[in-house]
Amino acid sequence: MDPVALLRELVARVTVSGEAGPQRNALGLVTEALLERAPHLEVTTGRDPDHPWTLLRTPTDPGRPQLLLACHVDTVPVPDPGRWQSDPFGADLDAGRVWGRGASDMKAGLVAAAVALGSADPETPIALLLTSDEEIGSKGAAAAAAALAEQRIGAVVVPEATGNQVVLGHRGALWLAVRTAGRAAHGSTPERGHNAVLDLVALLGRVAGQLPLRTDPFLGTETWNPGVVAGGTVPNVVPDRAEVLVDMRTVADGGPLLAWWRAQPEVADVEVRVDLPPVGTPADDPWVATLPAPVLPGPATYFTDASVLGAVVRGAPIVVWGPGTPAVMHAVDEYVELAELEQATAAFTAVAARWGRAG
């Protein structure tokens, strides 16, 4: 298995979140490459038509604790390809880097994990979970959760871009669609209606001072971001509806934040789009101490499939650790350093070998 060739093939494929077919094909590509290298692997394929997933594992006793490598194949979109120096899906190899959408987030980590599984002794209990739609709320991981709960998991690596440094957790995510309702009227007689947009503006104007954001010693302070605002239809009609999509990063249960939004007088409806818990592994965990990489003192800024996996791996330690530069994730001219891919491949392979020797 040629890691660089596989990475370039994956980056060249457009696997945007929400498009099940291309993501399913990417799962098939990785599975085919692994079975060619390691035909002994057992494969379980998810049947969810919208959020595909695949679990590959060595044919060992399922009662033995497995090392789980968990990777997603989807990427965020490329809204303006013209801003890129090269084709965002060209997978160009230049200056020791592979360029393109998903190179850092997280197709390089996926390739490193796949090589580690393909190289592992068949008697080593190790598995690779491939998921879809992580970028829109870890929906593929959620679809795989029931099957994963049947496995005995001893530790988890999520190979997101961390510059090959071990990260012990991250905040959760609570995404809400908050709506206000008004009464339509002609734009020349606004007093005959009730403007839902003005209600939304008044609400957003006081959020910063009143939203009960909390702070955790490790995870930091919760945040909120009104990412999308919509309301009205045409200029000469008083809008009778408005909506804001809010992204909050949480350090604890999102219930108090949700309750605050629902209690505001302007709010007509709140829909929960994403609700993922925070993740944290103790720094003194014995397995973490064996990993051949430095441990960062703070959390990742983004969320990962670990939010879903934490609920089904029965307290097994989870780390976020993989090749790639966090600053270029979701950015124009995304890339990954081939040196980091090589380093991650060697590290994951060594961790898998040590897991096998440990018993």
C-alpha positions in Angstrom: 0.0 0.0 0.0 1.5 3.3 -1.1 0.5 5.9 1.5 1.1 8.9 -0.8 -0.7 7.4 -3.8 -3.7 6.5 -1.6 -3.7 10.0 0.0 -3.7 11.6 -3.4 -6.5 9.4 -4.7 -8.6 10.3 -1.6 -8.0 14.0 -1.9 -8.9 13.9 -5.6 -12.3 12.6 -4.7 -15.0 15.1 -3.8 -16.5 13.7 -0.6 -18.4 16.7 0.8 -20.6 16.1 3.8 -24.2 15.3 3.1 -23.4 13.5 -0.2 -23.7 9.8 0.7 -22.7 8.3 -2.7 -19.2 9.8 -3.0 -18.5 9.1 0.6 -19.6 5.5 0.3 -17.2 5.2 -2.7 -14.3 6.5 -0.6 -15.1 4.0 2.0 -14.9 1.3 -0.7 -11.6 2.6 -2.0 -10.0 2.4 1.4 -11.5 -1.0 2.1 -10.3 -2.4 -1.2 -6.8 -1.1 -0.6 -6.7 -2.7 2.8 -8.0 -6.0 1.7 -5.4 -6.2 -1.0 -2.7 -5.7 1.6 -4.4 -7.7 4.4 -7.1 -10.1 3.1 -7.6 -11.5 6.6 -9.4 -8.4 7.8 -13.1 -8.7 8.8 -15.4 -6.1 7.3 -18.7 -4.8 8.6 -20.6 -2.3 6.4 -23.3 0.0 7.7 -26.7 -0.1 6.1 -27.7 3.5 6.8 -28.4 4.8 3.2 -27.7 8.4 4.2 -24.7 8.1 6.6 -22.5 5.2 5.5 -19.7 3.7 7.6 -17.4 0.7 7.6 -15.6 -1.2 10.4 -12.5 -3.2 9.6 -10.8 -5.4 12.2 -8.3 -8.1 12.6 -9.8 -11.6 13.1 -8.9 -11.9 16.8 -11.1 -12.9 19.7 -13.7 -10.1 20.0 -13.4 -10.4 23.7 -9.9 -9.0 23.6 -9.7 -5.2 24.0 -9.2 -3.6 20.6 -7.2 -0.5 19.7 -9.7 1.6 17.6 -8.6 4.1 14.9 -11.6 6.3 14.0 -11.5 8.4 10.8 -14.0 10.2 8.7 -13.9 10.5 4.9 -16.0 13.7 4.4 -14.8 17.2 3.9 -16.3 20.7 4.1 -17.2 22.2 0.7 -15.0 24.5 -1.4 -17.3 27.6 -1.9 -14.8 29.6 -4.1 -12.4 27.4 -6.0 -11.0 30.4 -7.8 -9.3 31.6 -4.6 -7.1 28.5 -4.5 -3.7 28.5 -6.1 -4.4 25.2 -7.7 -7.4 22.8 -8.2 -8.7 22.1 -4.7 -9.3 18.5 -5.8 -6.2 18.2 -7.9 -4.2 16.5 -5.1 -1.0 18.1 -6.4 2.3 16.9 -5.0 4.6 19.9 -4.6 7.3 21.1 -2.2 6.9 18.0 0.0 3.1 18.6 0.4 -0.1 17.2 -1.0 -2.5 20.1 -1.7 -6.2 19.9 -1.7 -9.4 19.9 0.3 -9.3 17.2 3.0 -5.5 16.8 2.9 -5.2 17.7 6.6 -8.8 17.2 7.6 -8.5 14.3 7.7 -7.5 12.1 4.8 -3.8 12.1 5.8 -4.8 10.8 9.2 -7.0 8.2 7.6 -4.2 6.9 5.4 -1.8 6.7 8.3 -4.4 4.7 10.3 -5.1 2.4 7.3 -1.4 1.6 6.9 -1.1 0.8 10.6 -4.0 -1.6 10.4 -2.8 -3.2 7.1 0.6 -3.7 8.6 -0.6 -5.1 12.0 -0.1 -8.7 13.0 -3.4 -10.5 12.4 -3.4 -11.6 16.1 -3.2 -7.9 17.2 -6.7 -6.7 18.2 -7.0 -3.5 16.2 -9.8 -2.0 14.2 -10.4 0.9 11.8 -13.7 2.7 11.8 -14.5 4.8 8.7 -17.3 7.2 9.0 -19.2 9.8 6.9 -20.7 13.2 7.7 -18.5 14.1 10.6 -18.3 17.7 9.6 -22.1 18.1 10.0 -22.4 16.6 13.4 -20.7 13.1 13.4 -23.7 11.5 11.8 -21.8 8.6 10.4 -20.3 7.8 13.8 -23.8 8.0 15.3 -25.0 5.5 12.7 -22.2 3.1 13.6 -22.5 3.5 17.4 -24.8 0.4 17.9 -22.4 -1.9 16.1 -19.4 -0.4 17.8 -21.0 -0.9 21.2 -20.9 -4.6 20.6 -17.1 -4.5 20.3 -14.7 -4.4 23.3 -12.6 -1.2 22.9 -9.5 -0.7 24.9 -8.3 2.7 23.5 -9.2 5.1 20.7 -7.1 7.3 18.4 -8.9 9.9 16.3 -6.3 10.9 13.7 -7.4 14.5 13.1 -4.9 17.1 12.3 -2.9 18.0 15.4 0.6 18.3 14.0 1.3 14.8 15.3 0.9 15.9 18.9 -1.5 14.1 21.3 -4.6 16.0 22.3 -6.6 14.8 25.2 -10.0 16.3 24.4 -12.2 19.0 23.1 -15.4 20.9 23.7 -18.8 19.6 22.7 -21.0 21.2 20.1 -24.6 22.4 20.3 -26.1 23.8 17.1 -29.5 25.4 17.2 -31.9 26.8 14.7 -33.5 29.7 16.7 -36.7 31.2 15.1 -38.8 34.3 15.6 -42.3 34.8 14.3 -44.1 38.0 13.2 -47.0 39.1 11.1 -46.7 40.1 7.5 -47.8 43.4 6.1 -47.1 45.8 3.3 -43.6 47.4 3.6 -45.2 50.9 3.3 -47.3 50.2 6.4 -45.0 48.3 8.8 -47.1 49.3 11.8 -49.8 46.9 10.6 -47.4 43.9 10.9 -44.9 42.6 13.3 -41.3 42.3 12.1 -39.7 39.0 12.9 -36.3 40.2 11.8 -36.3 43.1 14.3 -37.2 40.6 17.0 -34.2 38.4 16.0 -31.9 41.5 16.0 -33.1 42.5 19.5 -32.4 38.9 20.7 -29.0 38.7 19.2 -28.1 42.1 20.6 -28.3 40.9 24.2 -26.9 37.3 23.9 -23.3 38.2 24.6 -24.3 39.7 28.0 -26.8 37.1 29.1 -26.1 33.7 27.6 -24.9 31.5 30.6 -21.5 30.4 29.2 -19.4 28.2 31.5 -15.7 27.6 31.9 -13.8 24.4 32.5 -10.2 24.3 33.7 -9.1 22.1 30.8 -11.6 22.8 28.0 -11.7 26.6 28.5 -14.8 28.8 28.1 -17.9 28.1 26.1 -18.5 30.1 22.9 -21.4 31.0 20.7 -21.4 32.0 17.0 -24.4 33.1 14.9 -23.3 31.5 11.7 -26.3 32.0 9.4 -29.0 34.6 9.7 -32.1 34.5 7.4 -35.4 36.4 7.4 -37.9 37.9 5.0 -38.6 37.4 1.4 -38.7 40.8 -0.4 -38.0 44.4 0.7 -41.6 45.6 0.6 -43.1 42.9 2.9 -42.8 43.0 6.6 -41.1 39.6 7.4 -43.2 37.2 9.5 -40.3 34.8 10.2 -36.6 34.9 10.8 -34.0 32.4 11.8 -30.4 32.2 13.1 -28.2 29.1 13.2 -26.1 29.2 16.3 -23.0 27.2 16.9 -22.1 26.8 20.6 -19.0 24.9 21.8 -19.8 23.4 25.2 -17.8 22.2 28.2 -20.8 20.4 29.9 -24.3 19.3 29.2 -26.0 21.8 26.8 -29.3 21.8 28.6 -28.9 25.1 30.4 -27.9 26.9 27.1 -30.8 25.3 25.2 -33.2 26.4 28.0 -31.9 30.0 27.9 -32.7 30.3 24.2 -36.2 28.8 24.6 -37.0 31.2 27.5 -36.4 34.4 25.5 -39.6 36.3 24.8 -39.0 36.8 21.1 -38.3 33.1 20.4 -41.1 31.1 18.7 -39.2 27.8 18.2 -35.8 26.2 18.8 -34.6 23.2 16.8 -31.6 21.2 17.9 -29.5 20.4 14.9 -26.3 19.0 16.6 -25.8 18.0 20.3 -22.4 16.5 21.0 -20.8 16.2 24.4 -17.3 17.3 25.3 -14.5 14.8 25.5 -11.6 14.5 27.9 -9.0 11.9 28.8 -6.9 12.2 32.0 -3.3 13.3 31.4 -2.1 10.6 33.7 -3.8 7.7 31.9 -1.3 4.8 31.7 -1.9 4.2 28.0 -1.4 7.8 27.1 2.0 7.7 28.8 3.1 5.1 26.3 2.4 7.1 23.2 5.4 8.2 21.2 4.4 11.8 20.8 4.2 14.9 23.0 0.9 15.6 24.8 -0.4 19.1 24.4 -1.6 20.8 27.6 -4.8 22.2 26.1 -7.8 20.8 24.1 -8.4 20.8 20.3 -10.5 23.8 19.2 -12.7 21.6 16.9 -15.0 18.7 17.7 -14.5 15.2 16.4 -16.2 11.8 16.2 -14.8 11.2 19.7 -18.0 12.9 21.0 -20.0 10.0 19.8 -17.5 7.3 20.4 -17.1 8.3 24.1 -20.6 7.1 24.8 -20.0 3.6 23.5 -16.4 2.7 24.4 -17.1 2.3 28.1 -14.6 4.7 29.5 -11.7 3.7 27.2 -9.1 6.5 26.8 -9.6 8.6 23.7 -6.9 10.8 22.1 -7.0 13.1 19.0 -3.7 12.7 17.3 -2.7 12.9 13.7 -0.8 14.5 10.8 -1.8 17.9 9.4 -1.8 21.5 10.3 -4.9 22.7 12.2 -4.6 26.2 10.8 -5.3 25.0 7.2 -8.3 22.8 8.1 -11.3 24.2 6.2 -9.1 26.9 4.7 -8.1 28.0 1.2 -5.0 26.1 -0.1 -5.3 23.2 2.4 -2.3 20.9 2.4 -0.5 18.3 4.5 3.2 17.8 4.8 4.4 14.4 3.6 6.9 14.3 6.4 4.0 14.4 8.9 2.2 11.7 7.1 5.3 9.5 7.2 5.8 10.3 10.9 2.2 9.5 11.8 2.3 6.2 9.8 5.4 5.1 11.7 3.9 6.1 15.1 0.5 4.4 14.6 2.2 1.3 13.3 4.5 1.3 16.4 1.5 1.8 18.7 -0.4 -1.1 17.1 2.6 -3.4 17.5 3.0 -2.4 21.2 -0.7 -3.0 21.7 -0.3 -6.5 20.3 2.7 -7.3 22.5 0.8 -6.0 25.6 -1.6 -8.8 25.2 
